[in-house]
Amino acid sequence: MRSGRWSTENKIFKNYYDNYEQVIWINSSFAKSSSLKMRWTVDWTEQLVEFTVYFSPSNLSAVLIGFSDHGKFAGSDFCIYQVKSRKLTDGWLDSNLVLHKDIKQDCHLFGTRTSVKQFFQFQRKFSTCDPRDFRFDVNLLFKFL
C-alpha cells in the first residue's frame, strides 16, 4: 500500500480574481530516496492551472501526477512526465491499473530542466472535451487551503 504525508506552505491569495498559488510537499513513504515538490497557479481568465513539479533523484524514469475525486488509483486521470525523453502524456488508469493514453492530449508541457534543479512545467484547462479527464472546479482548487 502506498501512503504519503502532505503539508502545505507558502499560501498566497491576493483577492478572488487574482492568481492563487499553492505549494505542496509530498514525502513518499514508498520511495524514501525520492522527493517531489509541486506548485500550481490558477489562471481564472484562461480557465487553466499551471503546475511546476520539482523532483529528485535524477535516476527516476517518470513522474506521474494523478487527478481524481474518489481517492483511488483506478479510474484516475493523470499526466506522466518521461524524464529521459522529456515528454508529457495525458492518460487514465483502468480498473487493472493499466495506463492508457488519451486520444486528445490536454496536458501541455511548457518547461523542463534536468540538470541541477530538476523540474517540469505543464498546464491543463479546468474542463476539457475528454470524458475521461477529471474536471477541475473551484471547490477542488481550494481544497488544500
N, C-alpha and C positions, 0 to 999 in steps of 0.2 A: 504494500500500500504506500502510495506517495503522500507525503504531507509537507506542509511548509508553514513558516511563520511570517506573518505580514505586519508591517508597521508603516505608518505614513509620516512624512516630514515635509517641510518647506511648502506649506499650503499658501497659495496666493489667489486671492479672489477680489478683484478691484470693484466691480459692480456687475450686475446681472448681464449687461450687454458686452462687457469686455471679455477677453480670453480668460479662461480658467486653466490653471496649471496644477497638476498633482504629481507628486513623486512617490513611487512605491519601491521599497526594497523587498526583494524576495530572497529569503535564506532557505535554501532547499535542503531537507534532511536526507534525500535520496542521493545526492551528489555533493558531499561535503567540500570537495575541492573546487566546486563551481560557484559562481555568483552572478546574479542578474540584477540590474537596476533598470527600472522602466519609468519613463516620464511621458506624460501626454499633455497636449494642449488642445483645447476645444476651439474651433473656429465656427462661431454661430452663424456668421454671414454666409460662409460657403457650405455649412452643414457637414463638416468633416472633423475628424480627430487626427492629429499628427502625433505619432509615437516615436520616441527615441529609446532604444534598448541598448544598454551597456552590458557587456558580458566578458567573462573570463572563465577558464583559461583559453589560450589560443588553440588548443587541440580539439575544441568542440567541432563537430561536423555540421551541426544545425542547431538552431534555436527556434522553438515553436511557441507562439503566443496564441492562446485559445480564448474564445468568447462563448458564453452560454448564460442562460438564466436558470439552469437546473443544477449546476454544480457537478455534473458528471462528465466524463470524457466522451462517452458515446453520444453521438448527435451534436457534438460541438462544432462550431465554426473555428477556423484557425488561419493564421498567416505563418508560414515557416520560412526562415531565412537559412539558406545553404551557405556556410561560411566560405569555403574554397571558391565556389563559382560566383559568389555574391549575387545570388538570385533569390527572389522572394516569390513564394507561391501561395495563392489563396485556395483553401480547400475545406473539407469537412471530414469528420470521423464517423464511420458507420458503427453498428452495434457490436461488431467484432474488433473495433478499434483499428480498422484499416484506414489509412489516409487516402482520400480521393481528391483529385484536383478539380476545382470548379471550372466549368466551361467558360464563364466570364470571370476574368481576374480583376477583383475590386480592391486588392491591397497593392498600393503603388509605392515602390521603393524610390526614395529621392536622396539618400545619402548613406555612405558607408565609410568605415575606416577599420583596418585590421592590423594596424601597427601597435603603437604604444597604448593608446586608449581605444579598445575595440568597441564599435557600436554600429548599429544600422538604424536608419530612419525610414518610416513609411507612414502613409496616410490612407484613411478609408472614410468614405461617406457614411453618415448616420444610417441611411437607408439605401439599399441597392435594389436592383430588379431581380436579384437572385433569391429564390425561395429558401435556399439553404444558408444564406448569410444571416447572421444574428443582427437584429435591428438595434442600433444604439438609440437610447432615448434619454430625456432629461433625468429621470429617476435613476437610471443606471449610471450616468455620468457623475451624479452627485452621491453615489452610494458610499464612497470612501471618505466623505467629509469628516 
